[in-house]
Amino acid sequence: MIERYSYPEMRTLWEPENKYRKWLEVELLVAEGWAEIGRLPADAAARLRANGDRMLGPDFDFRAVVERMLELEAMPPASCPSPASR
């Protein structure tokens, strides 16, 4: 966003932290929906909701997350690490 052409309200909407907060909210709502239909334990969804905001604290490295996401997206599906291997 070009600073001189944008209003403060618009800049706030497009700040990286706001974008990640919106993404987090969507993921939390999905987890809660999965808990309602039994695909995820209800206590796991509750723990995600209770602790999710910690991921957006002042020491959270947005750049590292984005870089890792881009790195994983560039990998062929067969070579992506499975959650169990972490």
C-alpha positions as a Markdown table, in Angstrom:
| # | Residue | x | y | z |
|---|---|---|---|---|
| 1 | Met | 0.0 | 0.0 | 0.0 |
| 2 | Ile | 1.4 | 3.4 | -1.0 |
| 3 | Glu | 1.5 | 5.4 | 2.2 |
| 4 | Arg | 0.8 | 8.8 | 0.7 |
| 5 | Tyr | -2.3 | 7.6 | -1.0 |
| 6 | Ser | -3.8 | 5.7 | 1.9 |
| 7 | Tyr | -5.8 | 6.8 | 4.9 |
| 8 | Pro | -4.7 | 5.6 | 8.4 |
| 9 | Glu | -7.7 | 3.4 | 8.6 |
| 10 | Met | -6.8 | 1.6 | 5.4 |
| 11 | Arg | -3.2 | 1.2 | 6.5 |
| 12 | Thr | -4.4 | -0.4 | 9.7 |
| 13 | Leu | -6.6 | -2.9 | 7.8 |
| 14 | Trp | -3.7 | -4.0 | 5.6 |
| 15 | Glu | -1.0 | -4.2 | 8.3 |
| 16 | Pro | 0.6 | -7.7 | 8.5 |
| 17 | Glu | -0.5 | -8.2 | 12.2 |
| 18 | Asn | -4.1 | -7.5 | 11.3 |
| 19 | Lys | -4.0 | -10.0 | 8.5 |
| 20 | Tyr | -2.5 | -12.7 | 10.7 |
| 21 | Arg | -5.1 | -12.0 | 13.4 |
| 22 | Lys | -7.9 | -12.5 | 10.8 |
| 23 | Trp | -6.2 | -15.7 | 9.6 |
| 24 | Leu | -5.9 | -16.9 | 13.2 |
| 25 | Glu | -9.6 | -16.2 | 13.8 |
| 26 | Val | -10.6 | -18.2 | 10.8 |
| 27 | Glu | -8.5 | -21.1 | 11.9 |
| 28 | Leu | -9.9 | -21.0 | 15.4 |
| 29 | Leu | -13.5 | -21.0 | 14.0 |
| 30 | Val | -12.6 | -24.0 | 11.8 |
| 31 | Ala | -11.2 | -25.8 | 14.8 |
| 32 | Glu | -14.4 | -25.0 | 16.8 |
| 33 | Gly | -16.5 | -26.2 | 13.9 |
| 34 | Trp | -14.5 | -29.5 | 13.7 |
| 35 | Ala | -15.0 | -29.9 | 17.5 |
| 36 | Glu | -18.8 | -29.5 | 17.1 |
| 37 | Ile | -18.9 | -32.4 | 14.5 |
| 38 | Gly | -16.4 | -34.5 | 16.4 |
| 39 | Arg | -13.4 | -34.2 | 14.0 |
| 40 | Leu | -11.3 | -32.6 | 16.8 |
| 41 | Pro | -11.5 | -33.0 | 20.5 |
| 42 | Ala | -13.5 | -30.2 | 22.1 |
| 43 | Asp | -10.7 | -29.5 | 24.7 |
| 44 | Ala | -8.2 | -29.1 | 21.8 |
| 45 | Ala | -10.3 | -26.4 | 20.2 |
| 46 | Ala | -10.8 | -24.7 | 23.6 |
| 47 | Arg | -7.0 | -24.8 | 24.2 |
| 48 | Leu | -6.4 | -23.3 | 20.7 |
| 49 | Arg | -8.8 | -20.5 | 21.5 |
| 50 | Ala | -7.3 | -19.9 | 24.9 |
| 51 | Asn | -3.7 | -19.9 | 23.7 |
| 52 | Gly | -3.9 | -18.8 | 20.1 |
| 53 | Asp | -3.3 | -15.1 | 20.8 |
| 54 | Arg | 0.1 | -16.0 | 22.3 |
| 55 | Met | 1.2 | -16.7 | 18.7 |
| 56 | Leu | 0.6 | -13.0 | 17.9 |
| 57 | Gly | 2.6 | -11.6 | 20.8 |
| 58 | Pro | 5.4 | -9.1 | 20.5 |
| 59 | Asp | 8.0 | -11.8 | 20.2 |
| 60 | Phe | 6.2 | -13.6 | 17.4 |
| 61 | Asp | 8.2 | -13.6 | 14.2 |
| 62 | Phe | 5.8 | -13.0 | 11.3 |
| 63 | Arg | 8.5 | -13.0 | 8.8 |
| 64 | Ala | 9.8 | -16.5 | 9.8 |
| 65 | Val | 6.3 | -17.9 | 9.5 |
| 66 | Val | 5.7 | -16.4 | 6.1 |
| 67 | Glu | 9.1 | -17.6 | 4.9 |
| 68 | Arg | 8.4 | -21.1 | 6.2 |
| 69 | Met | 5.0 | -21.2 | 4.5 |
| 70 | Leu | 6.5 | -20.1 | 1.2 |
| 71 | Glu | 9.3 | -22.7 | 1.6 |
| 72 | Leu | 6.7 | -25.5 | 2.2 |
| 73 | Glu | 4.5 | -24.3 | -0.7 |
| 74 | Ala | 7.5 | -24.6 | -3.0 |
| 75 | Met | 8.2 | -28.2 | -2.1 |
| 76 | Pro | 6.6 | -31.0 | -4.0 |
| 77 | Pro | 3.9 | -32.7 | -1.9 |
| 78 | Ala | 5.8 | -35.9 | -1.5 |
| 79 | Ser | 8.8 | -34.1 | 0.1 |
| 80 | Cys | 6.8 | -32.0 | 2.6 |
| 81 | Pro | 7.6 | -33.0 | 6.2 |
| 82 | Ser | 4.7 | -34.8 | 8.0 |
| 83 | Pro | 3.6 | -33.4 | 11.3 |
| 84 | Ala | 4.8 | -36.6 | 13.0 |
| 85 | Ser | 8.4 | -36.0 | 11.8 |
| 86 | Arg | 8.7 | -32.6 | 13.6 |
